[in-house]
C-alpha cells in the first residue's frame, strides 16, 4: 500500500475514525502501547467496525513519521477530480474555497487544510505541479482534515479561476501590496480566497485573475506571515462576515477594584 494512503498519529487517526471510518482498510496498533488515549481510540475503532491489527514495535518503526503507536491504512484509489469542483460550486450558492498557489511545504499544506476544515471551506484547490500533495506528513499535520475537506489538484490554475468566475465566484487574492485590508473586503458571498506560495506569493498570472486583492494589516516589523497563518486569519474573517448579525455580548469585563 502506498505511503500516501497512511494516516499516523493519535489525533489524525482519531479524526478519520470519527468522520470517515469506512475509508480505513486496517488500523495497525503497536503491541503493548495502549495508554488511556490509545484505549479511547481503540474503543472508537471497534465501535465503528474498523479492522484492527496488532503489530510489533520493530515493524511499526519501519513506517514513516512519528506514528505514536497507531497507523491507519486507507483504502487506495479515491481522490477528488477537477470535474468535481463544478458540482461543489453548484450545490453551494455561498461557496467558500481556498486556493493555494504553489504551496510546496507539506507542513504548511497540512496546516492550511486543518484551518480550512475548521472554517467550513467547501474545497481546497492547488496546482498539480510544483506544489505539495497529500502525503502522510500532510495528513498528520492536518489532523484528519485531509480526509474530510475535498482537496482538488488542477492542471491549469488560471483556467480553473476563470471557470470559477464564470460560475459567479469572486476571486480574492492575498497580496502585501494591496490597498485594502481583508477586513474591508466583502467576503460574504461566493468566494475563492487565493493564498500565494511561501516567500514568492502568488504568481503573476494568478494575480491577474483575481477580482480583488487584500492584505493583512501588519503592525510589527515582520513583513509577512506564514501562509497557513495568513490563510487562517483570512478564512475566519470570511466566517465572521457570514455569521448572523451578532447580538450584544452577554459577557462583559468586570470593573477593576480601586
FENFENKA-V488808 format. One record per residue. N is the residue number from 1. OMEGA is omega in degrees with one decimal (* if undefined). Layout:
N|OMEGA + N|OMEGA
This chain:
1|-177.6 + 2|176.0 + 3|-179.5 + 4|179.9 + 5|179.1 + 6|171.0 + 7|-177.1 + 8|-176.3 + 9|-172.6 + 10|-176.5 + 11|-178.1 + 12|-179.1 + 13|179.1 + 14|179.6 + 15|178.7 + 16|179.0 + 17|-177.3 + 18|-170.2 + 19|-176.4 + 20|-177.5 + 21|-179.3 + 22|179.3 + 23|-178.0 + 24|176.7 + 25|177.4 + 26|175.4 + 27|179.1 + 28|179.3 + 29|-178.2 + 30|178.6 + 31|176.4 + 32|-178.7 + 33|177.8 + 34|174.9 + 35|-177.3 + 36|179.2 + 37|179.5 + 38|179.1 + 39|176.1 + 40|179.7 + 41|179.4 + 42|178.7 + 43|180.0 + 44|179.9 + 45|179.4 + 46|179.0 + 47|-179.1 + 48|179.1 + 49|179.9 + 50|177.5 + 51|-175.4 + 52|179.7 + 53|178.3 + 54|-171.3 + 55|176.5 + 56|-177.9 + 57|-178.0 + 58|179.3 + 59|178.5 + 60|-176.8 + 61|175.2 + 62|178.4 + 63|-176.8 + 64|170.5 + 65|177.9 + 66|-171.0 + 67|-179.7 + 68|175.8 + 69|179.6 + 70|177.3 + 71|176.0 + 72|175.6 + 73|-177.0 + 74|174.4 + 75|-175.7 + 76|169.6 + 77|-177.6 + 78|170.8 + 79|177.0 + 80|-179.4 + 81|177.9 + 82|-177.4 + 83|-179.4 + 84|-175.1 + 85|-179.0 + 86|-179.8 + 87|178.8 + 88|-179.9 + 89|-177.4 + 90|-176.8 + 91|178.5 + 92|-177.1 + 93|178.0 + 94|-171.0 + 95|174.6 + 96|-177.5 + 97|173.4 + 98|179.9 + 99|179.8 + 100|-175.1 + 101|173.8 + 102|174.3 + 103|-172.6 + 104|-177.2 + 105|-177.3 + 106|178.1 + 107|177.3 + 108|178.3 + 109|178.8 + 110|179.2 + 111|177.8 + 112|178.6 + 113|180.0 + 114|177.5 + 115|-179.7 + 116|179.6 + 117|-179.4 + 118|-178.2 + 119|179.7 + 120|179.4 + 121|-176.6 + 122|176.6 + 123|172.9 + 124|-174.9 + 125|178.5 + 126|175.4 + 127|177.9 + 128|-177.7 + 129|175.0 + 130|178.5 + 131|179.6 + 132|176.5 + 133|-176.4 + 134|176.4 + 135|175.8 + 136|178.3 + 137|179.1 + 138|-178.8 + 139|-178.6 + 140|179.4 + 141|-178.5 + 142|176.5 + 143|176.8 + 144|-178.3 + 145|-178.9 + 146|179.3 + 147|-175.7 + 148|-177.9 + 149|175.4 + 150|177.3 + 151|-171.9 + 152|176.4 + 153|-174.3 + 154|-177.8 + 155|-176.5 + 156|-174.5 + 157|179.9 + 158|178.2 + 159|178.2 + 160|178.5 + 161|177.1 + 162|180.0 + 163|178.6 + 164|178.0 + 165|178.7 + 166|176.2 + 167|176.7 + 168|179.5 + 169|176.6 + 170|-178.1 + 171|-178.0 + 172|-178.2 + 173|177.5 + 174|-178.2 + 175|-176.3 + 176|-176.9 + 177|179.7 + 178|179.8 + 179|-175.7 + 180|175.9 + 181|179.3 + 182|-179.3 + 183|177.9 + 184|-175.3 + 185|175.6 + 186|179.9 + 187|-173.3 + 188|-178.6 + 189|177.5 + 190|-170.5 + 191|165.5 + 192|-179.8 + 193|-176.0 + 194|176.4 + 195|-178.5 + 196|-179.2 + 197|178.9 + 198|175.9 + 199|-172.6 + 200|-178.8 + 201|-179.5 + 202|172.7 + 203|-175.1 + 204|-176.5 + 205|176.6 + 206|179.6 + 207|-178.4 + 208|-179.5 + 209|178.3 + 210|174.9 + 211|-180.0 + 212|172.1 + 213|179.3 + 214|178.2 + 215|172.0 + 216|177.9 + 217|-176.3 + 218|-177.4 + 219|-176.7 + 220|-179.3 + 221|178.1 + 222|-173.1 + 223|-178.3 + 224|178.4 + 225|170.4 + 226|-173.5 + 227|-179.4 + 228|177.0 + 229|179.9 + 230|178.8 + 231|179.2 + 232|179.5 + 233|-177.8 + 234|-179.2 + 235|-177.0 + 236|167.8 + 237|175.2 + 238|177.1 + 239|-179.7 + 240|-178.2 + 241|-178.0 + 242|178.4 + 243|172.5 + 244|-179.4 + 245|-174.7 + 246|175.3 + 247|178.3 + 248|-178.7 + 249|-178.9 + 250|179.5 + 251|-177.6 + 252|177.5 + 253|176.1 + 254|177.2 + 255|177.3 + 256|175.0 + 257|179.3 + 258|*
